[in-house]
Each structure stands twice: as structure tokens, then as C-alpha cells.
Amino acid sequence: YELVNLFKNNNLDELTEIIKDKTNEEILEQIKYYNLDSEERVKMENIIDFFEPEEEHYENAYINGFEIGNKQGKREGISQGKNQEKIDIAKNLISKNVDIDFIVDVTGLSKEQINVLI
């Protein structure tokens, strides 16, 4: 409580005198950190990240890259699956001698795409 009051009153000289052991020093760092505004906090986090060991940077980059690639792969897979479903429906309708204009309306495929399937 005393540390918080000294910090709030900007009495850093007196605060420095009080800090004798590692626990108080850690508490002070936390108080300083959480009293920053959001922009300053982001800057501090960026600085902290910069000094992170290199191995952790690589690990985080690998994890983030994997997650991004996984999401992108899922989106592409879903898109390809939807397109393949349209093609399968068009093939089925072609086999039943359905009018091409109707197939275009139902599937959203172009006439050229349907003509390739014939």
C-alpha cells in the first residue's frame, strides 16, 4: 500500500529508498506497468517482446505461422469444396438433360464452365 501511494504521488526518490529487496522491486515494476496508459503499455509490451530470447521468437513465429496457414487452408478447402459441389450438381443435371440456362441459374456456374462438363 505504501509503495502504491508513493508511486501515485510521484515521489520516486523516496520510493527508491524503500525498495530494499527483490519482492518490493518486482511489485514496483508491476505498479509502474499497470499505471501506463494503453499506448504506453503497448510500447512496453513491444520492448519486452524484443528482449525475449531468440528461441521464443522462433517458437512464437512458428505457432503464429501455423495458425494462419491452417485458417487459410481451411478457407481454401471450403471454397474448393463448394465449387466441386456446384460442378457435381451441374453434371447430375446435365445427365438428366436439363436446360443449360436452368443449370446456370441453379449452380451459379457460367455457360462456359457447364459446356466444359458436357
VENDAUR-V945477 format. One record per residue. RES is the residue in one small letter. SS is DSSP state (A for helix, B for strand, O for the rest). PSI is psi in degrees with one decimal (999 if undefined). Layout:
res = {RES | RES}
ss = {SS | SS}
psi = {PSI | PSI}
//
This chain:
res = {y | e | l | v | n | l | f | k | n | n | n | l | d | e | l | t | e | i | i | k | d | k | t | n | e | e | i | l | e | q | i | k | y | y | n | l | d | s | e | e | r | v | k | m | e | n | i | i | d | f | f | e | p | e | e | e | h | y | e | n | a | y | i | n | g | f | e | i | g | n | k | q | g | k | r | e | g | i | s | q | g | k | n | q | e | k | i | d | i | a | k | n | l | i | s | k | n | v | d | i | d | f | i | v | d | v | t | g | l | s | k | e | q | i | n | v | l | i}
ss = {O | A | A | A | A | A | A | A | O | O | O | A | A | A | A | A | A | A | O | O | O | A | A | A | A | A | A | A | A | A | A | A | A | A | O | O | O | A | A | A | A | A | A | A | A | A | A | A | A | A | O | O | O | A | A | A | A | A | A | A | A | A | A | A | A | A | A | A | A | A | A | A | A | A | A | A | A | A | A | A | A | A | A | A | A | A | A | A | A | A | A | A | A | A | A | O | O | O | O | A | A | A | A | A | A | A | A | O | O | O | A | A | A | A | A | A | A | O}
psi = {-42.6 | -40.7 | -42.6 | -46.0 | -42.0 | -38.9 | -44.6 | -32.8 | 3.8 | 29.7 | 70.4 | -28.3 | -47.6 | -37.1 | -41.0 | -37.8 | -36.9 | -31.0 | 108.0 | -39.0 | 171.0 | -35.6 | -48.1 | -36.6 | -43.2 | -40.0 | -43.9 | -44.6 | -40.1 | -40.9 | -46.7 | -46.1 | -46.7 | -7.2 | 0.3 | 150.3 | 170.5 | -37.1 | -43.0 | -35.6 | -41.8 | -42.0 | -43.4 | -42.7 | -39.1 | -40.4 | -44.0 | -44.0 | -36.9 | -35.9 | 3.7 | 144.0 | 145.8 | -37.2 | -38.7 | -36.0 | -46.7 | -42.2 | -45.0 | -40.9 | -40.7 | -46.8 | -46.8 | -43.0 | -41.3 | -45.0 | -43.1 | -46.1 | -39.3 | -44.9 | -43.4 | -40.9 | -40.4 | -43.5 | -45.1 | -39.9 | -42.3 | -43.3 | -45.3 | -37.8 | -41.6 | -42.5 | -42.7 | -36.5 | -41.6 | -43.2 | -43.6 | -41.3 | -43.7 | -44.2 | -43.1 | -44.2 | -36.5 | -42.7 | -18.9 | 12.4 | 39.5 | 145.5 | 136.3 | -39.1 | -36.9 | -41.3 | -40.3 | -46.1 | -42.4 | -43.0 | -24.9 | 1.1 | 156.0 | 164.5 | -39.9 | -43.9 | -38.3 | -39.6 | -31.5 | -31.5 | -19.7 | 999}
//
